[in-house]
Amino acid sequence: MTKPTPQEALVYLMVIISASDRNMRDSELARIGAIIRTLPVFEGFDQARTLEVAQQCQKLLQEEAGLDGLLSIIREALPEYIRETAYALAVDVAAVDLAVGVEETRLLDIMKNRFALDPLAVAAIERAASIRHRTIA
């Protein structure tokens, strides 16, 4: 398989965080779609390819290297300056259902270590996501 584009790698990351608890909720899939449609980082990305890219991600997860190999592929495909953005997208997808589960938390921990993210940036990203997804009730 060829190296994914940075945009494809971002889709992979959102798919694996959504699937980490083995239950891709409609709210998570809707958030992924909204992110792809609206954020500047996806400018020029063919939205019609989203399902195809998600299926590529699933195939890569099933290969011998599994999650570890896929995270390496994602890291290599992302320019360093986009890694915080990637983490922010993953956190946003995890937070959309208002409950970040154990599996999602574990995967986010792996991502922030793998991407060598600044702990202050991580804290800011996580806090901003929790604020964005609050409800009035």
Secondary structure, DSSP 8 states (H G I E B T S, - for coil): -----HHHHHHHHHHHHHHTTS---HHHHHHHHHHHHH-GGGTT--GGGHHHHHHHHHHHHHSTTHHHHHHHHHHHHS-GGGHHHHHHHHHHHHHTTS---HHHHHHHHHHHHHTT--HHHHHHHHHHHHHHT----
